[in-house]
Amino acid sequence: MNQSQFISFVKHFFASSDWSLFAHCAAALCFKHYDSAVGSKEAQIYFGQDEFTWVLFGVYQSEGCNILSTASVLIPKDCTTDQLIEYCSQFLTGVETAIANSYAVRLL
C-alpha cells in the first residue's frame, strides 16, 4: 500500500466514524468536535511516517495538555487490510476513551 492509498483508507475509516475531513490534507487528516463543560473542543488526527511504519497521532487539549499524546499508533507499511482496520480501530478506541475521560467532558 502506498502513501496515497493509506491516507485514503484512513480518511474513509474516520469519516465513517463521524469525523470530518480537512479539505486540503497534508499531515492533518480529520477532526471532530466534542461537547465539554467549557464549550465545543476539537480533536485532530494527524499522519506521519518513517521508512517502515505509518503513524497516526492525535491532538486534543485538556487542562493545558495534549491528552492524546500517548494514543499514537505505529502501523507497519506491509500490514494487511484486516490488520490496518484493527490498528485504526484500536487507535480510534484510544482516542474516544481519552476524550471521554477528560475532565471537561466528564463534567457534563
C-alpha positions as CSV (number, residue, x, y, z in Angstrom):
1,M,0.0,0.0,0.0
2,N,1.4,3.4,-0.9
3,Q,1.0,6.6,1.0
4,S,-1.9,7.9,-1.1
5,Q,-3.8,4.6,-0.6
6,F,-3.1,4.6,3.1
7,I,-4.3,8.2,3.6
8,S,-7.4,7.5,1.5
9,F,-8.2,4.4,3.6
10,V,-7.7,6.2,6.9
11,K,-9.7,9.2,5.9
12,H,-12.6,6.9,4.8
13,F,-12.3,4.9,8.1
14,F,-12.6,8.0,10.2
15,A,-15.3,9.6,8.1
16,S,-17.4,6.5,8.6
17,S,-17.0,7.2,12.4
18,D,-18.4,10.7,12.2
19,W,-15.1,12.5,11.8
20,S,-14.8,15.4,9.3
21,L,-12.1,15.6,6.8
22,F,-9.8,18.5,6.3
23,A,-10.3,20.0,2.8
24,H,-6.6,20.0,2.0
25,C,-4.9,17.1,3.6
26,A,-1.2,17.3,4.5
27,A,-0.3,15.9,7.9
28,A,-3.7,16.7,9.4
29,L,-6.3,14.2,8.1
30,C,-9.5,14.8,10.0
31,F,-11.2,16.5,13.0
32,K,-14.2,16.1,15.3
33,H,-15.8,18.4,17.7
34,Y,-16.8,17.3,21.2
35,D,-19.0,19.0,23.7
36,S,-17.4,19.8,27.0
37,A,-18.1,21.9,30.1
38,V,-16.1,24.7,28.6
39,G,-17.8,24.5,25.2
40,S,-17.1,22.7,21.9
41,K,-13.5,21.4,21.6
42,E,-11.8,20.0,18.6
43,A,-9.8,16.8,18.3
44,Q,-7.5,16.3,15.3
45,I,-5.9,13.3,13.7
46,Y,-2.5,13.5,12.0
47,F,-0.4,11.2,9.8
48,G,3.3,10.7,9.8
49,Q,5.7,8.0,8.6
50,D,9.2,6.7,8.6
51,E,10.9,4.1,6.4
52,F,8.9,1.1,7.8
53,T,5.8,2.5,9.5
54,W,2.8,4.8,9.1
55,V,2.0,6.8,12.3
56,L,-1.4,8.1,13.4
57,F,-1.5,10.5,16.3
58,G,-3.9,13.0,17.7
59,V,-4.3,16.3,19.4
60,Y,-6.9,17.3,21.9
61,Q,-6.1,19.9,24.5
62,S,-7.4,19.4,28.0
63,E,-6.1,21.1,31.2
64,G,-3.2,22.5,29.1
65,C,-2.0,19.2,27.8
66,N,-2.5,17.1,24.7
67,I,-4.3,14.2,26.2
68,L,-3.9,12.2,23.0
69,S,-0.1,12.3,23.2
70,T,0.0,8.7,24.3
71,A,-2.7,7.4,21.9
72,S,-0.5,7.2,18.8
73,V,-0.2,4.0,16.8
74,L,2.6,2.7,14.6
75,I,1.3,0.7,11.6
76,P,3.7,-1.5,9.7
77,K,3.7,-0.4,6.0
78,D,3.5,-4.1,5.0
79,C,0.3,-4.8,7.0
80,T,-2.8,-6.4,5.5
81,T,-6.1,-4.6,5.1
82,D,-7.5,-6.5,8.0
83,Q,-4.6,-5.5,10.2
84,L,-4.9,-1.9,9.1
85,I,-8.6,-2.0,10.2
86,E,-7.6,-3.4,13.6
87,Y,-4.9,-0.7,14.1
88,C,-7.3,2.1,13.1
89,S,-10.0,0.6,15.4
90,Q,-7.6,0.4,18.4
91,F,-6.4,4.0,17.7
92,L,-10.0,5.3,17.5
93,T,-11.0,3.5,20.7
94,G,-8.0,5.0,22.5
95,V,-8.8,8.5,21.2
96,E,-12.5,8.3,22.1
97,T,-11.7,6.8,25.6
98,A,-9.1,9.5,26.4
99,I,-11.5,12.3,25.4
100,A,-14.5,10.8,27.2
101,N,-12.3,10.6,30.4
102,S,-11.1,14.2,30.1
103,Y,-12.0,16.5,32.9
104,A,-14.1,18.9,30.9
105,V,-16.1,16.2,29.2
106,R,-16.7,14.3,32.5
107,L,-18.2,17.4,34.0
108,L,-21.2,17.2,31.6
